[in-house]
Amino acid sequence: MKHPFTLLTAILLGSWCSAAETTLVPVIQGEWIHVYQPQPDTFPGPDSPRFKTGKRYDDWQVNDHCILKGQDQRWHAFGITHPAIPGHEPNPHEGEWMSFHAVADKGTFKEHAKPGAWKDHPKILPPSARPGEIKENHAPFTVFHDGQYWMFYGKSPIRYATSPDLWKWTSRGELFHHPDGRDPHILSHDGRFYMSYTSQQSVFIRTSTDLKNWSEPTMIYSLPAGESGGPESPSILARHGGFYLIWCRWDPKLSKKGLTYQDRSFVFFSKTPMDFKNRQPVAEIQSHAPELFQDEDGDWWISSAERPHRGVSIAPVKWQPMTAPADVLSPATLQPTSAASKLKKL
């Protein structure tokens, strides 16, 4: 897919940043690489209104995901998955009860930044592997700490599982409840963990020193009054002397048009991870449920679910100085990128 101009467009510089300062923003360099295409698989159950236990489905969708390199020297991706649902049908997230597990062969990230290089492996943590939990297993995010891998997932109650190797997982139960809380993400910074997540029209954060005991929530961002929809898939990066909050916009108006996997995401900058309120975005990114991450060489990449291809796609990113546009636009007034003919199979 060719990018008109850039897929990552700098939007605005708010009054909170002085003219003497330069805000760097991520800009996509090159084309999307379709690294992971879900393969036909059997639905593990239990039954949902549409999907039946033990039935094989040819087409699967993905959503919020995470990407990391394991100690086995292979790159791993985990994320929401379920059999595909045609557009314009109710409950497009039905059956999101397990995570996909896609893995590259041993080697560097760049060696496997190729179409189809990440292969399906058995799905993890279906309801049968999580006794006593609710069925949903949404938006897993994984970090390595204290000699093991920790995976956090929603929806609320936010729960976690651990693994010695990214292959065998054990559910560990609930961490906390938050009404409509979902899409957890972990930032490790200066000896403290920051878990960002979304609830309705706001983004919240909690802190911890051990990944088990979490503070009370702090609301760090909320959509402007009168805006519909909400911020989804939030993540926070520590970079360039400050912090970047990235989230994906869900617009109910677009959902009514059949655009379930919307690819309008926004980047905000702050000197603290605890407050992004009343700030304008510094960049717009055309990606669904984006993850920004570094490879072994320190180079940056971005991932996107279901846009522009079924599954997960990646693209290289460079950090460049932002230039201020003439107009200040709220996220709700930004025009969506057309999704027509974007969704392709590998």
N, C-alpha and C positions, 0 to 999 in steps of 0.2 A: 504494500500500500504506500503510495507516494504521499508526502505531507505537503499541503499547501502552506508556504511560508514555514512555520514550525507548528507542531502539535502542542507545544507548551508556550503560551503567549503571556508575556508580562502584562499585568493589568493596571496596577496603580501603586503609587507611593503615597501613603496617608500622612496626615499632618504630624503623626507621632514620630516620624523619622526626619531628622534635620537634613538640610541640603548638603551638609558636609559628609554625611554618611552614605555608603553605597550598599544597597541590599542585593545580595546575589540570589538568583533564582534558578531552578533547574530547567534546562531546555533540552528537549529531545533532539538527538543528533542521528539521523538516519531513519530506517524503516523498522516497523514491527517485525519481530521474528516469532513465528508460531511454534513455540518449543513443545507444547503439550496439548494433545488431542485426546479427550477421554475415549476409551474403548468400550465396546459392548460388555455388559456385566449383569450379574444376577442381583436383584433387589433383596437385601437381607431381612427386611421386615422390621417391625410388624406391618400388617396391611395398613395402607392408607386408602382413602376413597378411590384413588386412581391406580395405585401401584400395589401389586400382590406379592407376598412373600414367596421367594423361590422362582419368580418369573424373570426371564432374561429380557433386558431392554437394550436396544441397539444404540440409542442416542442418549448421552448424559450431558448435563450442564454443570458448570462450576460457578463459584462466586468468591467471596472473601477468602484470602489465602495468605500464606507466608512462605518465604523462601530462605533457606540457610544451608551452609555447608556442614556436613557431619564429620565426626572424627574418622569415619570410614573413607574420607577423601572423595565423597560423592555429594553432589548438590541435591537437596530434597525440597519438594514443595508439598504442602498440606493445605486443604481447603474444603469449603462447602461443596457438596455434590448431591445430585439426585437425577433420576431419569428426566429427560427433557420434556417440557410442557409447551405446547403450541402457544404462540402469542395470542393476546386478547382473551385468555381463559382465566377463570378465577383461581386464586391461590397459586401464583407462579412459584412459590417456595415450598410447595407440598413435598414431604418426604425428605427434607434436609436433616437427616438423622445420623449421618456418618461423615467422615472426611475422606477425600481422595488422598492418595499418596503417590506422587510422581517422582521418579528418581533418574538422574543422569548417570552415565558410566563414570568410573574413576577418572579424575583429571581436573583441569582448571575450568572455571566457568566459561571462559571464552572458547575453550575447545568444544564445549557442548552448547554454545549459543547458535544452534542450528535448527531448522524446521524438523519437528518430530523427534528431537534428541532425548526428550524426557519421557520415560515409559511408565505406563500404569503398573502399580503393584496393588496387592490386596488392600481394600479400603479398611480404615481403622476406626475403632471406637463406635460401632453401631450400638443401638440400645441394649442388645444382648450382652455386650461387654461392659456395660455401665449399669449394673443392677441398682435399683432404687432411685435412679435419676429420671428426669423428664426425657422424652424421646429426642428433643432437639439437640443438635450438635452443630453450632454455628461459629463461623469465623475463627478457626483455631489460630493461635499465635504461639510460637515456640522459641524458647531461649535455653541456653546451656548455663547451669549454675550448680555449684556445690557437687560436681561430679556426675550430674545427670541432666537430662533434658526435661523441661517443664512445658507442658502445653496448656494454654488457657483458652476456654471457649464459653460461649453462651448458648441460647439467650439466658437471661436471669432465671435462676441463680447462676452467677458466674462460677464455673467449676474448673478443675484442673486434673491433669493426668501426668504421669512421669514415665520416663523410659531411659534405659541405660545406653541405647544405641540408635534411637529413632525408628526401630522396627517393632519392638515389643512394648506395648503401652499398658499401663495399669491406671484405671480411674481412681482418683483420690477424694472425690466428693466436692462439696460446696465451699466456696470462699465467702461470698456475701450476696445479698439480694439488693437489687435496685429496680424500681418499677420500669419495665420496658428496657432494661439495660442490656446491651449487646455489643458485639464487635470489639472485643478487648484487644489492646496492643500494649506491648511492654517496651519502655525505654529504660536502659541502664545508664545512669549518669552519676559520677562522683559518689559511688558507694550507696546509691539509693535507686530503687525501682519506681518508675512512674507508669501506672496503668491508665491509659486513656480508653474511654468507651463512650458510646452514644446512648441517649435516651430521649425519645421524642424529638424535640427541636433543639436539643442542647448536647454539648460534649462535656463530659465530666472526667476528673482525674482523681486517683487515689495513689498513695505512696506506701512503700514497704521497704524494709531492709532484709527480709528473708523470703519473700514471695508467698508467705502463708498468712501473715497478719497485716491487714491493710487498714489505712486510715479511713476516716469518714470522707465522703466525696466532696470535691470542690468543683463548682461549675466554672469552666474556663472559656466557654464560648456558647452563644445562643444566636439563632437566626434573628434578624431584625423583626420587630413587631409587625404583624400583618403578613409575613411571608408564610407560604404553605410548604408542606413537605418537611424535610429534615436533613441534617448532616449524617452521613453513614460512613462506615469503614475508617474512622479517624486513626491517625498515627502521628507521633511526634518524633522529630529528629533534633539532636543537638549538633549545631553546625554554624560556623562563621561567627562565633561570639554570641550566639543566641539560639533560639529554638524555632523550629518550623512545625506548624500544625497543618496537616493535609487531611481533607475529608472529601467524600464523594457526595454529590447533591442528589437527593431523591425528590423528584418533582411529580406530584400526583397528576398534573395536567399531561405530562409526557406518558405516564403509566396508562392513562386512558386511551392513548394513541397506540398502545402496544409496545412502548419502549421501556421494558422492564429493566434491562441492564443498561442504565444510562451512564454516559461517559463524560459527564461534566464534573470535574473535581477542582478544588481550590486550595491554594497554599497561602498561609498566613505566617507572619514573623513577629516574634516577641523576644524581649530580653529575659523573660522568665517562662518556664513551662506551665506556670500556674495561672496565667491570665492572657487570653487572647480576645477578651471582650471588647466590643465597640471598635474593632479594627477592620480595615478593608483588606481584601486579598491582594497579595503581591504577585500572584501568578494564577493562571487558569491552566489546567492540565486535562487533556482529552484522554481519559483512562477511566475504566470502571474498577472500583475497589483497589486503587493503586498501592503498590509497595515500592518504596525507594530503598535501595540497598547497594552495598559495595562488594566487588569481587576481590580476589586475592591480590590484585595489583593496586587496589585502592580506587579503581574506576567505578563510577556510579551507573546504575541501571534502574529502570522502572518496569514494573509488570502491570498487566491489565487482564481482568477476567471477562471473557465473552465479547470483548471488543479489542481489536476488530475481527477476531476469529473465535470460533468455538473453542473453549478451553482457556489456556494461559498463553499470553504473548509477552515478549520483553523487548525493550529498546534501550540503547545507550543514552546516557544523560551527561550533559556538561553544566557546570554552574557558571552563570554569566551575569554581569551587572544588569539590574533592572532599569528600564527607562519609564518615566511616568507618562501615561497617556493624557489626553486632553480632558476626558470625562471620567468621573468616578461613578462606577456602576455597582449596585449590590448584586450578589450572586443570583438572586431571583430574576433579575432583568437581563442577564446574559443569554444570548441566543444559543440553543443547543446545537451541537453538530449533528447533521443528518445521519441516521443509522441505516438508511436504506442501502442494501446490498453490501453491508459491512461484514455480516456474519457469514463466514465461509468455513467449510470443512477442509481439513488438511488432505 
